[in-house]
Structure formats: structure tokens, C-alpha cells
């Protein structure tokens, strides 16, 4: 689909509603609850780390998601 200009709408939903949506799409209930909880934590920044460890480990500067997607789309 390279070259197509498509808009994607992002909708924030409460954690419990997100879990219901995931379960309704076929995810087992326990997995849906776990995914919704993980999403809440990500939105809150629970996994954000600015220590420089990854940069030192891989031997190059890290890349933002925005830059990685832009590079992939050319």
C-alpha cells in the first residue's frame, strides 16, 4: 500500500471497554484484560527509560518510532 494517503483515527477508550473490545474480537478474557492493563501502563509511560543503556548496547543512537516509520515508508 505504499504511496496511499490514508488517515487512521485513534480513539481513546477506558481500560475496561478496551478489554471488552479485545475479548469481543476473539482474544481470551484473561489476555484481553492483560493487554488493556499493559496499554494503560504504556500510556502512563511505565516503560519509558532515558538511561542510554540501549544506545550503548547496540552501539548507535536509538531511533524514534516516528523516524523508523518514516524511513520504512521511504
ABEGO torsion letter per residue (X at the ends): XBGBBBBBBBBBBBAAAAAAAAAAAGBBAAAAAAAAAAAAAAAAGAABBAAGAAAAAAGBBBBBAAAAAAAAAX
